[in-house]
Amino acid sequence: MGVGELILYDGDMIEPHNLPNQFYTLEDDGEYKVLALQNCIKRYVDSCRIIPKTEHYEGQPLKGIVISAVDDMDTRGMIFTHVKKQKPDYYIEGRMGAEVMRIYSVNPHEDTSWYNKMLYSNDEAMELACTAQSIMYNVFVIGGLISSQVKKILMKEEVVKEIIFDLVTLSLMVESFDFSVSLPSVD
């Protein structure tokens, strides 16, 4: 896709319960997630600079397209507070519960009040059994949908602001809006 640099934040290490629902191998057990991801990407692409940060995001500088894939509503809210202040080019957030996924794509240079309505506290979030929180094939589907949004941003195409996809019923719902932010050219 021509991505020149990825900065990855995650202080978590891979544990056995991550293996069936995340894209890690048995050999990755006990490794920092960002280091295992860096190694995985490097197996396929050598032209992308990857900067792994074995720490959680707590307000560090943001730039370019920010993708959030956290499993905690309070953390999503904290990250978006920094997105609104720092105004990177774009913010994409993915959520999964069982076989339903949601993707929000937010232009922080425009009205973000609609996205604020999508945030709520951890106390208000539905608690799912650990085995229903994420399934391996969901990871590939949501990753593909997020990658499609990134491509649209880079190609200055219309970006869908909300995607809801239910793998049980194979239902797809989208809400669009006009894309009008000026991004640096991609070489």
PyMOL commands that set and color helices and strands:
alter all, ss='L'
color gray80, all
select helices_A, chain A and resi 16-18+26-28+33-44+73-86+113-116+122-124+130-133+136-154
alter helices_A, ss='H'
color red, helices_A
select strands_A, chain A and resi 5-9+49-53+65-68+90-97+100-106+160-166+171-176
alter strands_A, ss='S'
color yellow, strands_A
deselect
rebuild
show_as cartoon
